[in-house]
Amino acid sequence: QVQLVESGGGLVQPGGSLRLSCAASGFIPDYYVIGWLRQAPGKEREGVSCISSSDGSTYYADSVKGRFTISRDNAKNTVYLQMNSLKPEDTAVYYCAAEPRSCPALLTGTSFDYWGQGTQVTVSS
């Protein structure tokens, strides 16, 4: 049974950086896309970023472009999200998800093959 485990969250000041990791405990086919979504209390879930396996194409929400970078290590079945220049509005629980659909579908979807339990990111002065 496959499980996704997020790590790397924490408390950081505005302008700081964090790197999130999403590691799979079991095998996920290389053709699956893996992405990050976030949700804050009282707000709708937002697709943040996604990366494909076949060509390495990446996708970012407009709100994080130029600040966040997603990468994938297929050998380790792990995806990373480097977050720089963090803002208070980035505060949320960050989840990773994997599915055989496209990144645009994942970022706007409501259900996925695999979900992690989430990691809390808090940006505050």
Backbone atoms as SQL, in Angstrom:
CREATE TABLE atoms (id INTEGER PRIMARY KEY, chain TEXT, resi INTEGER, resn TEXT, atom TEXT, x REAL, y REAL, z REAL);
INSERT INTO atoms VALUES
  (1, 'A', 1, 'GLN', 'N', 0.846, -1.180, 0.000),
  (2, 'A', 1, 'GLN', 'CA', 0.000, 0.000, 0.000),
  (3, 'A', 1, 'GLN', 'C', 0.891, 1.242, 0.000),
  (4, 'A', 2, 'VAL', 'N', 0.601, 2.183, -0.883),
  (5, 'A', 2, 'VAL', 'CA', 1.401, 3.383, -1.037),
  (6, 'A', 2, 'VAL', 'C', 0.966, 4.436, -0.025),
  (7, 'A', 3, 'GLN', 'N', 1.946, 5.097, 0.557),
  (8, 'A', 3, 'GLN', 'CA', 1.684, 6.207, 1.459),
  (9, 'A', 3, 'GLN', 'C', 2.622, 7.356, 1.127),
  (10, 'A', 4, 'LEU', 'N', 2.093, 8.571, 1.112),
  (11, 'A', 4, 'LEU', 'CA', 2.891, 9.772, 0.908),
  (12, 'A', 4, 'LEU', 'C', 3.102, 10.456, 2.247),
  (13, 'A', 5, 'VAL', 'N', 4.323, 10.872, 2.502),
  (14, 'A', 5, 'VAL', 'CA', 4.666, 11.516, 3.758),
  (15, 'A', 5, 'VAL', 'C', 5.335, 12.848, 3.471),
  (16, 'A', 6, 'GLU', 'N', 4.710, 13.929, 3.930),
  (17, 'A', 6, 'GLU', 'CA', 5.282, 15.263, 3.776),
  (18, 'A', 6, 'GLU', 'C', 6.128, 15.612, 4.998),
  (19, 'A', 7, 'SER', 'N', 7.139, 16.416, 4.777),
  (20, 'A', 7, 'SER', 'CA', 7.970, 16.902, 5.862),
  (21, 'A', 7, 'SER', 'C', 8.593, 18.232, 5.455),
  (22, 'A', 8, 'GLY', 'N', 9.155, 18.938, 6.420),
  (23, 'A', 8, 'GLY', 'CA', 9.853, 20.176, 6.145),
  (24, 'A', 8, 'GLY', 'C', 9.126, 21.441, 6.538),
  (25, 'A', 9, 'GLY', 'N', 7.890, 21.329, 6.970),
  (26, 'A', 9, 'GLY', 'CA', 7.150, 22.503, 7.378),
  (27, 'A', 9, 'GLY', 'C', 7.654, 23.053, 8.697),
  (28, 'A', 10, 'GLY', 'N', 7.169, 24.234, 9.040),
  (29, 'A', 10, 'GLY', 'CA', 7.574, 24.860, 10.279),
  (30, 'A', 10, 'GLY', 'C', 7.199, 26.317, 10.318),
  (31, 'A', 11, 'LEU', 'N', 7.756, 27.016, 11.293),
  (32, 'A', 11, 'LEU', 'CA', 7.523, 28.444, 11.480),
  (33, 'A', 11, 'LEU', 'C', 8.696, 29.219, 10.904),
  (34, 'A', 12, 'VAL', 'N', 8.399, 30.206, 10.072),
  (35, 'A', 12, 'VAL', 'CA', 9.435, 31.006, 9.442),
  (36, 'A', 12, 'VAL', 'C', 8.971, 32.452, 9.350),
  (37, 'A', 13, 'GLN', 'N', 9.902, 33.382, 9.406),
  (38, 'A', 13, 'GLN', 'CA', 9.578, 34.796, 9.275),
  (39, 'A', 13, 'GLN', 'C', 9.354, 35.183, 7.822),
  (40, 'A', 14, 'PRO', 'N', 8.589, 36.237, 7.570),
  (41, 'A', 14, 'PRO', 'CA', 8.420, 36.698, 6.192),
  (42, 'A', 14, 'PRO', 'C', 9.768, 36.937, 5.522),
  (43, 'A', 15, 'GLY', 'N', 9.869, 36.511, 4.268),
  (44, 'A', 15, 'GLY', 'CA', 11.117, 36.605, 3.539),
  (45, 'A', 15, 'GLY', 'C', 12.012, 35.398, 3.686),
  (46, 'A', 16, 'GLY', 'N', 11.674, 34.493, 4.586),
  (47, 'A', 16, 'GLY', 'CA', 12.462, 33.302, 4.810),
  (48, 'A', 16, 'GLY', 'C', 12.182, 32.213, 3.805),
  (49, 'A', 17, 'SER', 'N', 12.829, 31.061, 4.011),
  (50, 'A', 17, 'SER', 'CA', 12.722, 29.940, 3.081),
  (51, 'A', 17, 'SER', 'C', 12.482, 28.636, 3.824),
  (52, 'A', 18, 'LEU', 'N', 11.807, 27.717, 3.151),
  (53, 'A', 18, 'LEU', 'CA', 11.609, 26.354, 3.615),
  (54, 'A', 18, 'LEU', 'C', 11.654, 25.425, 2.418),
  (55, 'A', 19, 'ARG', 'N', 12.045, 24.186, 2.647),
  (56, 'A', 19, 'ARG', 'CA', 11.973, 23.166, 1.615),
  (57, 'A', 19, 'ARG', 'C', 11.118, 22.013, 2.111),
  (58, 'A', 20, 'LEU', 'N', 10.039, 21.749, 1.402),
  (59, 'A', 20, 'LEU', 'CA', 9.152, 20.647, 1.725),
  (60, 'A', 20, 'LEU', 'C', 9.541, 19.407, 0.926),
  (61, 'A', 21, 'SER', 'N', 9.356, 18.247, 1.540),
  (62, 'A', 21, 'SER', 'CA', 9.623, 16.980, 0.876),
  (63, 'A', 21, 'SER', 'C', 8.376, 16.115, 0.909),
  (64, 'A', 22, 'CYS', 'N', 8.165, 15.373, -0.155),
  (65, 'A', 22, 'CYS', 'CA', 7.074, 14.414, -0.242),
  (66, 'A', 22, 'CYS', 'C', 7.679, 13.089, -0.675),
  (67, 'A', 23, 'ALA', 'N', 7.709, 12.132, 0.229),
  (68, 'A', 23, 'ALA', 'CA', 8.324, 10.839, -0.031),
  (69, 'A', 23, 'ALA', 'C', 7.266, 9.744, -0.059),
  (70, 'A', 24, 'ALA', 'N', 7.377, 8.846, -1.017),
  (71, 'A', 24, 'ALA', 'CA', 6.460, 7.720, -1.137),
  (72, 'A', 24, 'ALA', 'C', 7.038, 6.502, -0.444),
  (73, 'A', 25, 'SER', 'N', 6.204, 5.835, 0.365),
  (74, 'A', 25, 'SER', 'CA', 6.648, 4.627, 1.052),
  (75, 'A', 25, 'SER', 'C', 6.600, 3.399, 0.163),
  (76, 'A', 26, 'GLY', 'N', 5.869, 3.477, -0.916),
  (77, 'A', 26, 'GLY', 'CA', 5.764, 2.402, -1.872),
  (78, 'A', 26, 'GLY', 'C', 5.981, 2.909, -3.288),
  (79, 'A', 27, 'PHE', 'N', 5.878, 1.994, -4.229),
  (80, 'A', 27, 'PHE', 'CA', 6.150, 2.350, -5.619),
  (81, 'A', 27, 'PHE', 'C', 5.002, 3.129, -6.236),
  (82, 'A', 28, 'ILE', 'N', 5.345, 4.210, -6.895),
  (83, 'A', 28, 'ILE', 'CA', 4.409, 4.993, -7.696),
  (84, 'A', 28, 'ILE', 'C', 4.934, 5.011, -9.123),
  (85, 'A', 29, 'PRO', 'N', 4.111, 4.657, -10.102),
  (86, 'A', 29, 'PRO', 'CA', 4.581, 4.644, -11.488),
  (87, 'A', 29, 'PRO', 'C', 5.163, 5.987, -11.904),
  (88, 'A', 30, 'ASP', 'N', 6.180, 5.934, -12.745),
  (89, 'A', 30, 'ASP', 'CA', 6.858, 7.148, -13.169),
  (90, 'A', 30, 'ASP', 'C', 5.955, 8.095, -13.943),
  (91, 'A', 31, 'TYR', 'N', 4.915, 7.566, -14.555),
  (92, 'A', 31, 'TYR', 'CA', 4.043, 8.423, -15.347),
  (93, 'A', 31, 'TYR', 'C', 3.064, 9.231, -14.505),
  (94, 'A', 32, 'TYR', 'N', 2.994, 8.939, -13.215),
  (95, 'A', 32, 'TYR', 'CA', 2.155, 9.752, -12.333),
  (96, 'A', 32, 'TYR', 'C', 2.725, 11.159, -12.227),
  (97, 'A', 33, 'VAL', 'N', 1.839, 12.131, -12.181),
  (98, 'A', 33, 'VAL', 'CA', 2.257, 13.484, -11.857),
  (99, 'A', 33, 'VAL', 'C', 2.113, 13.673, -10.347),
  (100, 'A', 34, 'ILE', 'N', 2.959, 14.499, -9.773),
  (101, 'A', 34, 'ILE', 'CA', 2.929, 14.764, -8.338),
  (102, 'A', 34, 'ILE', 'C', 2.904, 16.266, -8.125),
  (103, 'A', 35, 'GLY', 'N', 2.035, 16.709, -7.250),
  (104, 'A', 35, 'GLY', 'CA', 1.907, 18.133, -7.022),
  (105, 'A', 35, 'GLY', 'C', 1.674, 18.481, -5.568),
  (106, 'A', 36, 'TRP', 'N', 1.701, 19.765, -5.315),
  (107, 'A', 36, 'TRP', 'CA', 1.472, 20.309, -3.989),
  (108, 'A', 36, 'TRP', 'C', 0.227, 21.168, -3.996),
  (109, 'A', 37, 'LEU', 'N', -0.593, 20.996, -2.979),
  (110, 'A', 37, 'LEU', 'CA', -1.759, 21.821, -2.752),
  (111, 'A', 37, 'LEU', 'C', -1.712, 22.324, -1.321),
  (112, 'A', 38, 'ARG', 'N', -2.420, 23.393, -1.051),
  (113, 'A', 38, 'ARG', 'CA', -2.426, 23.937, 0.300),
  (114, 'A', 38, 'ARG', 'C', -3.822, 24.392, 0.678),
  (115, 'A', 39, 'GLN', 'N', -4.070, 24.400, 1.976),
  (116, 'A', 39, 'GLN', 'CA', -5.359, 24.837, 2.473),
  (117, 'A', 39, 'GLN', 'C', -5.195, 25.474, 3.848),
  (118, 'A', 40, 'ALA', 'N', -5.739, 26.663, 3.982),
  (119, 'A', 40, 'ALA', 'CA', -5.762, 27.360, 5.254),
  (120, 'A', 40, 'ALA', 'C', -7.177, 27.320, 5.817),
  (121, 'A', 41, 'PRO', 'N', -7.335, 27.366, 7.136),
  (122, 'A', 41, 'PRO', 'CA', -8.671, 27.353, 7.728),
  (123, 'A', 41, 'PRO', 'C', -9.545, 28.463, 7.159),
  (124, 'A', 42, 'GLY', 'N', -10.753, 28.104, 6.745),
  (125, 'A', 42, 'GLY', 'CA', -11.682, 29.077, 6.208),
  (126, 'A', 42, 'GLY', 'C', -11.455, 29.446, 4.756),
  (127, 'A', 43, 'LYS', 'N', -10.464, 28.849, 4.118),
  (128, 'A', 43, 'LYS', 'CA', -10.171, 29.139, 2.720),
  (129, 'A', 43, 'LYS', 'C', -10.286, 27.876, 1.875),
  (130, 'A', 44, 'GLU', 'N', -10.513, 28.065, 0.598),
  (131, 'A', 44, 'GLU', 'CA', -10.594, 26.938, -0.319),
  (132, 'A', 44, 'GLU', 'C', -9.213, 26.366, -0.593),
  (133, 'A', 45, 'ARG', 'N', -9.190, 25.081, -0.930),
  (134, 'A', 45, 'ARG', 'CA', -7.944, 24.441, -1.305),
  (135, 'A', 45, 'ARG', 'C', -7.392, 25.074, -2.571),
  (136, 'A', 46, 'GLU', 'N', -6.092, 25.259, -2.610),
  (137, 'A', 46, 'GLU', 'CA', -5.433, 25.909, -3.731),
  (138, 'A', 46, 'GLU', 'C', -4.316, 25.033, -4.270),
  (139, 'A', 47, 'GLY', 'N', -4.322, 24.811, -5.564),
  (140, 'A', 47, 'GLY', 'CA', -3.215, 24.126, -6.198),
  (141, 'A', 47, 'GLY', 'C', -2.006, 25.034, -6.250),
  (142, 'A', 48, 'VAL', 'N', -0.859, 24.552, -5.805),
  (143, 'A', 48, 'VAL', 'CA', 0.346, 25.367, -5.693),
  (144, 'A', 48, 'VAL', 'C', 1.318, 25.097, -6.827),
  (145, 'A', 49, 'SER', 'N', 1.657, 23.830, -7.024),
  (146, 'A', 49, 'SER', 'CA', 2.666, 23.479, -8.012),
  (147, 'A', 49, 'SER', 'C', 2.547, 22.010, -8.364),
  (148, 'A', 50, 'CYS', 'N', 3.068, 21.643, -9.529),
  (149, 'A', 50, 'CYS', 'CA', 2.995, 20.260, -9.982),
  (150, 'A', 50, 'CYS', 'C', 4.134, 19.998, -10.943),
  (151, 'A', 51, 'ILE', 'N', 4.574, 18.738, -10.994),
  (152, 'A', 51, 'ILE', 'CA', 5.639, 18.350, -11.901),
  (153, 'A', 51, 'ILE', 'C', 5.297, 17.015, -12.542),
  (154, 'A', 52, 'SER', 'N', 5.548, 16.910, -13.842),
  (155, 'A', 52, 'SER', 'CA', 5.321, 15.671, -14.568),
  (156, 'A', 52, 'SER', 'C', 6.605, 14.866, -14.628),
  (157, 'A', 53, 'SER', 'N', 6.476, 13.583, -14.959),
  (158, 'A', 53, 'SER', 'CA', 7.635, 12.699, -15.016),
  (159, 'A', 53, 'SER', 'C', 8.223, 12.595, -16.413),
  (160, 'A', 54, 'SER', 'N', 7.354, 12.529, -17.433),
  (161, 'A', 54, 'SER', 'CA', 7.798, 12.264, -18.788),
  (162, 'A', 54, 'SER', 'C', 8.757, 13.321, -19.331),
  (163, 'A', 55, 'ASP', 'N', 8.424, 14.584, -19.140),
  (164, 'A', 55, 'ASP', 'CA', 9.249, 15.654, -19.686),
  (165, 'A', 55, 'ASP', 'C', 9.709, 16.655, -18.632),
  (166, 'A', 56, 'GLY', 'N', 9.327, 16.451, -17.391),
  (167, 'A', 56, 'GLY', 'CA', 9.741, 17.343, -16.327),
  (168, 'A', 56, 'GLY', 'C', 9.056, 18.691, -16.332),
  (169, 'A', 57, 'SER', 'N', 7.965, 18.819, -17.056),
  (170, 'A', 57, 'SER', 'CA', 7.236, 20.079, -17.098),
  (171, 'A', 57, 'SER', 'C', 6.747, 20.457, -15.707),
  (172, 'A', 58, 'THR', 'N', 6.823, 21.729, -15.402),
  (173, 'A', 58, 'THR', 'CA', 6.403, 22.228, -14.102),
  (174, 'A', 58, 'THR', 'C', 5.306, 23.265, -14.256),
  (175, 'A', 59, 'TYR', 'N', 4.497, 23.367, -13.215),
  (176, 'A', 59, 'TYR', 'CA', 3.377, 24.292, -13.195),
  (177, 'A', 59, 'TYR', 'C', 3.345, 24.981, -11.840),
  (178, 'A', 60, 'TYR', 'N', 2.980, 26.259, -11.851),
  (179, 'A', 60, 'TYR', 'CA', 2.928, 27.038, -10.625),
  (180, 'A', 60, 'TYR', 'C', 1.704, 27.937, -10.617),
  (181, 'A', 61, 'ALA', 'N', 1.120, 28.077, -9.450),
  (182, 'A', 61, 'ALA', 'CA', 0.072, 29.071, -9.279),
  (183, 'A', 61, 'ALA', 'C', 0.678, 30.462, -9.437),
  (184, 'A', 62, 'ASP', 'N', -0.108, 31.388, -9.953),
  (185, 'A', 62, 'ASP', 'CA', 0.390, 32.743, -10.155),
  (186, 'A', 62, 'ASP', 'C', 0.920, 33.359, -8.862),
  (187, 'A', 63, 'SER', 'N', 0.318, 32.993, -7.748),
  (188, 'A', 63, 'SER', 'CA', 0.686, 33.580, -6.473),
  (189, 'A', 63, 'SER', 'C', 2.073, 33.171, -5.983),
  (190, 'A', 64, 'VAL', 'N', 2.647, 32.100, -6.553),
  (191, 'A', 64, 'VAL', 'CA', 3.946, 31.620, -6.091),
  (192, 'A', 64, 'VAL', 'C', 5.012, 31.642, -7.176),
  (193, 'A', 65, 'LYS', 'N', 4.672, 32.019, -8.388),
  (194, 'A', 65, 'LYS', 'CA', 5.645, 32.053, -9.479),
  (195, 'A', 65, 'LYS', 'C', 6.810, 32.974, -9.136),
  (196, 'A', 66, 'GLY', 'N', 8.010, 32.479, -9.403),
  (197, 'A', 66, 'GLY', 'CA', 9.208, 33.239, -9.109),
  (198, 'A', 66, 'GLY', 'C', 9.716, 33.063, -7.702),
  (199, 'A', 67, 'ARG', 'N', 8.915, 32.453, -6.825),
  (200, 'A', 67, 'ARG', 'CA', 9.313, 32.250, -5.436),
  (201, 'A', 67, 'ARG', 'C', 9.468, 30.779, -5.076),
  (202, 'A', 68, 'PHE', 'N', 8.639, 29.910, -5.655),
  (203, 'A', 68, 'PHE', 'CA', 8.663, 28.482, -5.356),
  (204, 'A', 68, 'PHE', 'C', 9.254, 27.716, -6.529),
  (205, 'A', 69, 'THR', 'N', 9.926, 26.610, -6.230),
  (206, 'A', 69, 'THR', 'CA', 10.479, 25.738, -7.254),
  (207, 'A', 69, 'THR', 'C', 10.202, 24.289, -6.886),
  (208, 'A', 70, 'ILE', 'N', 9.607, 23.538, -7.809),
  (209, 'A', 70, 'ILE', 'CA', 9.319, 22.135, -7.579),
  (210, 'A', 70, 'ILE', 'C', 10.332, 21.281, -8.332),
  (211, 'A', 71, 'SER', 'N', 10.725, 20.162, -7.742),
  (212, 'A', 71, 'SER', 'CA', 11.643, 19.238, -8.382),
  (213, 'A', 71, 'SER', 'C', 11.268, 17.815, -8.006),
  (214, 'A', 72, 'ARG', 'N', 11.742, 16.851, -8.799),
  (215, 'A', 72, 'ARG', 'CA', 11.376, 15.454, -8.595),
  (216, 'A', 72, 'ARG', 'C', 12.591, 14.563, -8.759),
  (217, 'A', 73, 'ASP', 'N', 12.768, 13.654, -7.816),
  (218, 'A', 73, 'ASP', 'CA', 13.817, 12.650, -7.875),
  (219, 'A', 73, 'ASP', 'C', 13.123, 11.312, -8.063),
  (220, 'A', 74, 'ASN', 'N', 13.043, 10.850, -9.306),
  (221, 'A', 74, 'ASN', 'CA', 12.313, 9.618, -9.597),
  (222, 'A', 74, 'ASN', 'C', 12.943, 8.397, -8.929),
  (223, 'A', 75, 'ALA', 'N', 14.259, 8.376, -8.801),
  (224, 'A', 75, 'ALA', 'CA', 14.928, 7.247, -8.177),
  (225, 'A', 75, 'ALA', 'C', 14.512, 7.087, -6.725),
  (226, 'A', 76, 'LYS', 'N', 14.239, 8.185, -6.063),
  (227, 'A', 76, 'LYS', 'CA', 13.824, 8.163, -4.668),
  (228, 'A', 76, 'LYS', 'C', 12.318, 8.283, -4.495),
  (229, 'A', 77, 'ASN', 'N', 11.606, 8.447, -5.610),
  (230, 'A', 77, 'ASN', 'CA', 10.161, 8.658, -5.556),
  (231, 'A', 77, 'ASN', 'C', 9.827, 9.792, -4.579),
  (232, 'A', 78, 'THR', 'N', 10.552, 10.875, -4.720),
  (233, 'A', 78, 'THR', 'CA', 10.406, 12.011, -3.819),
  (234, 'A', 78, 'THR', 'C', 10.279, 13.296, -4.618),
  (235, 'A', 79, 'VAL', 'N', 9.404, 14.169, -4.174),
  (236, 'A', 79, 'VAL', 'CA', 9.212, 15.483, -4.772),
  (237, 'A', 79, 'VAL', 'C', 9.496, 16.543, -3.721),
  (238, 'A', 80, 'TYR', 'N', 10.144, 17.614, -4.147),
  (239, 'A', 80, 'TYR', 'CA', 10.509, 18.692, -3.251),
  (240, 'A', 80, 'TYR', 'C', 9.840, 19.987, -3.691),
  (241, 'A', 81, 'LEU', 'N', 9.586, 20.850, -2.737),
  (242, 'A', 81, 'LEU', 'CA', 9.084, 22.181, -3.019),
  (243, 'A', 81, 'LEU', 'C', 9.939, 23.178, -2.256),
  (244, 'A', 82, 'GLN', 'N', 10.796, 23.879, -2.986),
  (245, 'A', 82, 'GLN', 'CA', 11.621, 24.923, -2.395),
  (246, 'A', 82, 'GLN', 'C', 10.830, 26.214, -2.378),
  (247, 'A', 83, 'MET', 'N', 10.637, 26.777, -1.206),
  (248, 'A', 83, 'MET', 'CA', 9.828, 27.969, -1.033),
  (249, 'A', 83, 'MET', 'C', 10.722, 29.100, -0.528),
  (250, 'A', 84, 'ASN', 'N', 10.864, 30.136, -1.334),
  (251, 'A', 84, 'ASN', 'CA', 11.665, 31.296, -0.985),
  (252, 'A', 84, 'ASN', 'C', 10.782, 32.534, -0.893),
  (253, 'A', 85, 'SER', 'N', 11.310, 33.563, -0.266),
  (254, 'A', 85, 'SER', 'CA', 10.592, 34.837, -0.126),
  (255, 'A', 85, 'SER', 'C', 9.179, 34.622, 0.390),
  (256, 'A', 86, 'LEU', 'N', 9.064, 33.845, 1.442),
  (257, 'A', 86, 'LEU', 'CA', 7.757, 33.478, 1.974),
  (258, 'A', 86, 'LEU', 'C', 7.011, 34.689, 2.519),
  (259, 'A', 87, 'LYS', 'N', 5.704, 34.660, 2.326),
  (260, 'A', 87, 'LYS', 'CA', 4.815, 35.721, 2.760),
  (261, 'A', 87, 'LYS', 'C', 3.801, 35.170, 3.752),
  (262, 'A', 88, 'PRO', 'N', 3.230, 36.020, 4.604),
  (263, 'A', 88, 'PRO', 'CA', 2.208, 35.534, 5.542),
  (264, 'A', 88, 'PRO', 'C', 1.059, 34.813, 4.852),
  (265, 'A', 89, 'GLU', 'N', 0.688, 35.235, 3.652),
  (266, 'A', 89, 'GLU', 'CA', -0.397, 34.590, 2.941),
  (267, 'A', 89, 'GLU', 'C', -0.055, 33.185, 2.448),
  (268, 'A', 90, 'ASP', 'N', 1.201, 32.771, 2.576),
  (269, 'A', 90, 'ASP', 'CA', 1.585, 31.405, 2.258),
  (270, 'A', 90, 'ASP', 'C', 1.268, 30.441, 3.395),
  (271, 'A', 91, 'THR', 'N', 0.861, 30.950, 4.539),
  (272, 'A', 91, 'THR', 'CA', 0.549, 30.114, 5.685),
  (273, 'A', 91, 'THR', 'C', -0.603, 29.167, 5.355),
  (274, 'A', 92, 'ALA', 'N', -0.378, 27.874, 5.544),
  (275, 'A', 92, 'ALA', 'CA', -1.375, 26.863, 5.228),
  (276, 'A', 92, 'ALA', 'C', -0.815, 25.493, 5.572),
  (277, 'A', 93, 'VAL', 'N', -1.683, 24.487, 5.515),
  (278, 'A', 93, 'VAL', 'CA', -1.230, 23.110, 5.532),
  (279, 'A', 93, 'VAL', 'C', -0.959, 22.707, 4.091),
  (280, 'A', 94, 'TYR', 'N', 0.219, 22.195, 3.834),
  (281, 'A', 94, 'TYR', 'CA', 0.619, 21.811, 2.491),
  (282, 'A', 94, 'TYR', 'C', 0.532, 20.299, 2.336),
  (283, 'A', 95, 'TYR', 'N', -0.141, 19.865, 1.297),
  (284, 'A', 95, 'TYR', 'CA', -0.317, 18.455, 0.995),
  (285, 'A', 95, 'TYR', 'C', 0.308, 18.127, -0.353),
  (286, 'A', 96, 'CYS', 'N', 0.850, 16.941, -0.479),
  (287, 'A', 96, 'CYS', 'CA', 1.250, 16.466, -1.786),
  (288, 'A', 96, 'CYS', 'C', 0.266, 15.408, -2.250),
  (289, 'A', 97, 'ALA', 'N', 0.119, 15.297, -3.554),
  (290, 'A', 97, 'ALA', 'CA', -0.815, 14.352, -4.146),
  (291, 'A', 97, 'ALA', 'C', -0.220, 13.784, -5.420),
  (292, 'A', 98, 'ALA', 'N', -0.630, 12.576, -5.750),
  (293, 'A', 98, 'ALA', 'CA', -0.154, 11.910, -6.957),
  (294, 'A', 98, 'ALA', 'C', -1.319, 11.243, -7.674),
  (295, 'A', 99, 'GLU', 'N', -1.279, 11.293, -8.999),
  (296, 'A', 99, 'GLU', 'CA', -2.328, 10.691, -9.805),
  (297, 'A', 99, 'GLU', 'C', -1.835, 10.539, -11.232),
  (298, 'A', 100, 'PRO', 'N', -2.510, 9.724, -12.048),
  (299, 'A', 100, 'PRO', 'CA', -2.073, 9.540, -13.432),
  (300, 'A', 100, 'PRO', 'C', -2.561, 10.629, -14.378),
  (301, 'A', 101, 'ARG', 'N', -3.299, 11.586, -13.890),
  (302, 'A', 101, 'ARG', 'CA', -3.794, 12.650, -14.743),
  (303, 'A', 101, 'ARG', 'C', -2.732, 13.727, -14.949),
  (304, 'A', 102, 'SER', 'N', -3.065, 14.730, -15.723),
  (305, 'A', 102, 'SER', 'CA', -2.142, 15.808, -16.032),
  (306, 'A', 102, 'SER', 'C', -2.015, 16.759, -14.856),
  (307, 'A', 103, 'CYS', 'N', -0.961, 17.572, -14.868),
  (308, 'A', 103, 'CYS', 'CA', -0.783, 18.558, -13.811),
  (309, 'A', 103, 'CYS', 'C', -1.930, 19.560, -13.741),
  (310, 'A', 104, 'PRO', 'N', -2.392, 20.103, -14.865),
  (311, 'A', 104, 'PRO', 'CA', -3.553, 21.000, -14.760),
  (312, 'A', 104, 'PRO', 'C', -4.751, 20.333, -14.092),
  (313, 'A', 105, 'ALA', 'N', -4.973, 19.044, -14.366),
  (314, 'A', 105, 'ALA', 'CA', -6.074, 18.334, -13.733),
  (315, 'A', 105, 'ALA', 'C', -5.836, 18.166, -12.239),
  (316, 'A', 106, 'LEU', 'N', -4.612, 17.857, -11.848),
  (317, 'A', 106, 'LEU', 'CA', -4.305, 17.675, -10.431),
  (318, 'A', 106, 'LEU', 'C', -4.490, 18.972, -9.652),
  (319, 'A', 107, 'LEU', 'N', -4.028, 20.067, -10.207),
  (320, 'A', 107, 'LEU', 'CA', -4.066, 21.340, -9.492),
  (321, 'A', 107, 'LEU', 'C', -5.479, 21.864, -9.296),
  (322, 'A', 108, 'THR', 'N', -6.405, 21.413, -10.107),
  (323, 'A', 108, 'THR', 'CA', -7.796, 21.853, -9.985),
  (324, 'A', 108, 'THR', 'C', -8.732, 20.733, -9.569),
  (325, 'A', 109, 'GLY', 'N', -8.205, 19.559, -9.278),
  (326, 'A', 109, 'GLY', 'CA', -9.019, 18.410, -8.959),
  (327, 'A', 109, 'GLY', 'C', -9.506, 18.390, -7.525),
  (328, 'A', 110, 'THR', 'N', -10.398, 17.438, -7.252),
  (329, 'A', 110, 'THR', 'CA', -10.971, 17.281, -5.920),
  (330, 'A', 110, 'THR', 'C', -10.686, 15.929, -5.290),
  (331, 'A', 111, 'SER', 'N', -10.186, 14.981, -6.062),
  (332, 'A', 111, 'SER', 'CA', -9.836, 13.675, -5.536),
  (333, 'A', 111, 'SER', 'C', -8.605, 13.157, -6.254),
  (334, 'A', 112, 'PHE', 'N', -7.808, 12.357, -5.554),
  (335, 'A', 112, 'PHE', 'CA', -6.542, 11.897, -6.090),
  (336, 'A', 112, 'PHE', 'C', -6.281, 10.462, -5.647),
  (337, 'A', 113, 'ASP', 'N', -5.412, 9.767, -6.366),
  (338, 'A', 113, 'ASP', 'CA', -5.078, 8.403, -5.991),
  (339, 'A', 113, 'ASP', 'C', -4.377, 8.348, -4.640),
  (340, 'A', 114, 'TYR', 'N', -3.489, 9.298, -4.395),
  (341, 'A', 114, 'TYR', 'CA', -2.705, 9.309, -3.164),
  (342, 'A', 114, 'TYR', 'C', -2.617, 10.706, -2.592),
  (343, 'A', 115, 'TRP', 'N', -2.758, 10.796, -1.283),
  (344, 'A', 115, 'TRP', 'CA', -2.649, 12.041, -0.534),
  (345, 'A', 115, 'TRP', 'C', -1.744, 11.835, 0.669),
  (346, 'A', 116, 'GLY', 'N', -0.991, 12.843, 1.028),
  (347, 'A', 116, 'GLY', 'CA', -0.245, 12.821, 2.265),
  (348, 'A', 116, 'GLY', 'C', -1.073, 13.390, 3.402),
  (349, 'A', 117, 'GLN', 'N', -0.540, 13.334, 4.612),
  (350, 'A', 117, 'GLN', 'CA', -1.252, 13.855, 5.774),
  (351, 'A', 117, 'GLN', 'C', -1.058, 15.352, 5.953),
  (352, 'A', 118, 'GLY', 'N', -0.118, 15.935, 5.255),
  (353, 'A', 118, 'GLY', 'CA', 0.085, 17.369, 5.285),
  (354, 'A', 118, 'GLY', 'C', 1.171, 17.806, 6.246),
  (355, 'A', 119, 'THR', 'N', 1.743, 18.969, 5.959),
  (356, 'A', 119, 'THR', 'CA', 2.727, 19.580, 6.842),
  (357, 'A', 119, 'THR', 'C', 2.403, 21.063, 6.972),
  (358, 'A', 120, 'GLN', 'N', 2.436, 21.564, 8.193),
  (359, 'A', 120, 'GLN', 'CA', 2.038, 22.937, 8.471),
  (360, 'A', 120, 'GLN', 'C', 3.170, 23.905, 8.157),
  (361, 'A', 121, 'VAL', 'N', 2.846, 24.942, 7.398),
  (362, 'A', 121, 'VAL', 'CA', 3.763, 26.039, 7.127),
  (363, 'A', 121, 'VAL', 'C', 3.155, 27.312, 7.699),
  (364, 'A', 122, 'THR', 'N', 3.877, 27.961, 8.583),
  (365, 'A', 122, 'THR', 'CA', 3.408, 29.197, 9.194),
  (366, 'A', 122, 'THR', 'C', 4.435, 30.292, 8.949),
  (367, 'A', 123, 'VAL', 'N', 3.998, 31.366, 8.309),
  (368, 'A', 123, 'VAL', 'CA', 4.862, 32.504, 8.013),
  (369, 'A', 123, 'VAL', 'C', 4.364, 33.684, 8.835),
  (370, 'A', 124, 'SER', 'N', 5.145, 34.088, 9.808),
  (371, 'A', 124, 'SER', 'CA', 4.710, 35.131, 10.725),
  (372, 'A', 124, 'SER', 'C', 5.912, 35.840, 11.319),
  (373, 'A', 125, 'SER', 'N', 5.747, 37.127, 11.568),
  (374, 'A', 125, 'SER', 'CA', 6.779, 37.910, 12.221),
  (375, 'A', 125, 'SER', 'C', 6.578, 37.967, 13.723);
